Amino acid sequence: MDGALRADDALHDVLVRVSGNRAAAATVARYTPLIRRLERQRFGEGGSCRSAGLHERLIEACAAGDVAEAVRVTAEIWRGLEELAD
């Protein structure tokens, strides 16, 4: 699980850095502790395979320059975290 979370951090670091959006960077930094708790719960419940697949789709969309798909996949990732928070 720790390796998956490190990979997730690295992916988000790249996306935030490439965006050049300091507000997004501050938001990610602010909410990372809460998100980590939810992700640990998700991975503990066997959700890591789905999450990994979604993140792979996100990487592919970004590499292809497909902004619409990247937004769709990101929303799906966040919906999964929202479900855990309920």
The 8 nearest C-alpha neighbors of each residue, nearest first, counted from 0:
[[1, 3, 2, 4, 42, 39, 47, 43],
 [2, 0, 4, 3, 5, 6, 39, 7],
 [1, 3, 5, 0, 4, 6, 7, 8],
 [2, 4, 6, 0, 1, 5, 7, 47],
 [3, 5, 7, 1, 6, 2, 8, 0],
 [6, 4, 8, 2, 7, 3, 1, 9],
 [5, 7, 9, 3, 4, 8, 2, 10],
 [6, 8, 4, 10, 5, 9, 3, 11],
 [9, 7, 5, 11, 6, 10, 12, 4],
 [8, 10, 6, 12, 7, 11, 5, 13],
 [11, 9, 7, 13, 12, 8, 6, 14],
 [10, 12, 14, 8, 13, 9, 15, 7],
 [11, 13, 9, 15, 10, 14, 16, 8],
 [14, 12, 16, 10, 11, 15, 17, 9],
 [15, 13, 11, 17, 16, 12, 18, 10],
 [14, 16, 18, 12, 13, 17, 24, 11],
 [15, 17, 13, 19, 18, 14, 12, 20],
 [18, 16, 14, 19, 15, 13, 20, 12],
 [19, 17, 15, 20, 16, 14, 23, 13],
 [20, 18, 16, 17, 21, 15, 24, 23],
 [19, 21, 18, 23, 22, 24, 15, 16],
 [20, 22, 24, 23, 25, 19, 15, 18],
 [21, 23, 25, 24, 20, 26, 27, 19],
 [24, 22, 26, 20, 21, 25, 27, 15],
 [23, 25, 21, 27, 22, 26, 15, 28],
 [24, 26, 22, 28, 23, 27, 29, 21],
 [27, 25, 23, 29, 28, 24, 22, 30],
 [26, 28, 24, 30, 29, 25, 31, 23],
 [29, 27, 25, 26, 31, 30, 24, 32],
 [28, 30, 26, 27, 31, 25, 32, 33],
 [31, 29, 27, 33, 32, 28, 34, 26],
 [30, 32, 34, 28, 33, 27, 29, 35],
 [33, 31, 35, 34, 30, 36, 29, 28],
 [34, 32, 36, 35, 30, 31, 37, 29],
 [33, 35, 31, 37, 36, 32, 38, 30],
 [36, 34, 38, 32, 33, 37, 31, 39],
 [37, 35, 39, 33, 34, 38, 40, 32],
 [36, 38, 40, 34, 35, 39, 41, 80],
 [39, 37, 41, 35, 40, 36, 42, 34],
 [40, 38, 42, 36, 41, 37, 43, 35],
 [39, 41, 43, 37, 38, 42, 44, 36],
 [42, 40, 38, 46, 44, 43, 39, 37],
 [41, 43, 47, 46, 39, 45, 44, 40],
 [42, 44, 40, 41, 45, 39, 46, 47],
 [45, 43, 41, 42, 46, 40, 47, 39],
 [46, 44, 42, 47, 43, 41, 48, 49],
 [47, 45, 42, 41, 49, 48, 44, 50],
 [46, 48, 42, 50, 49, 45, 51, 41],
 [49, 47, 51, 50, 46, 52, 45, 42],
 [50, 48, 52, 51, 47, 46, 53, 45],
 [49, 51, 47, 53, 52, 48, 54, 46],
 [52, 50, 48, 54, 53, 49, 47, 55],
 [53, 51, 55, 49, 50, 54, 48, 56],
 [54, 52, 56, 50, 55, 51, 49, 57],
 [53, 55, 57, 51, 56, 52, 50, 58],
 [54, 56, 52, 58, 57, 53, 51, 59],
 [57, 55, 59, 53, 54, 58, 60, 52],
 [58, 56, 54, 60, 69, 55, 59, 72],
 [57, 59, 55, 61, 56, 60, 62, 54],
 [60, 58, 56, 62, 57, 61, 63, 55],
 [61, 59, 65, 57, 63, 69, 62, 58],
 [60, 62, 64, 58, 63, 59, 65, 57],
 [61, 63, 59, 60, 64, 58, 65, 57],
 [64, 62, 60, 65, 61, 59, 66, 58],
 [63, 65, 61, 62, 66, 60, 69, 59],
 [66, 64, 60, 63, 68, 67, 61, 69],
 [65, 67, 69, 68, 64, 70, 61, 60],
 [68, 66, 70, 69, 65, 71, 60, 72],
 [67, 69, 71, 70, 66, 65, 60, 72],
 [70, 68, 66, 72, 60, 57, 67, 71],
 [69, 71, 73, 67, 68, 72, 74, 66],
 [72, 70, 68, 74, 69, 73, 67, 75],
 [71, 73, 75, 69, 74, 70, 57, 68],
 [74, 72, 76, 70, 75, 71, 69, 77],
 [73, 75, 77, 71, 72, 76, 78, 70],
 [74, 76, 72, 78, 73, 77, 71, 79],
 [75, 77, 73, 79, 74, 78, 72, 80],
 [76, 78, 80, 74, 79, 75, 81, 73],
 [79, 77, 81, 75, 80, 76, 74, 82],
 [78, 80, 82, 77, 76, 81, 75, 83],
 [79, 81, 77, 83, 82, 78, 84, 37],
 [82, 80, 78, 84, 83, 79, 77, 85],
 [81, 83, 79, 80, 85, 84, 78, 77],
 [84, 82, 80, 81, 85, 37, 79, 41],
 [83, 85, 81, 82, 80, 37, 79, 34],
 [84, 82, 83, 81, 80, 79, 37, 78]]
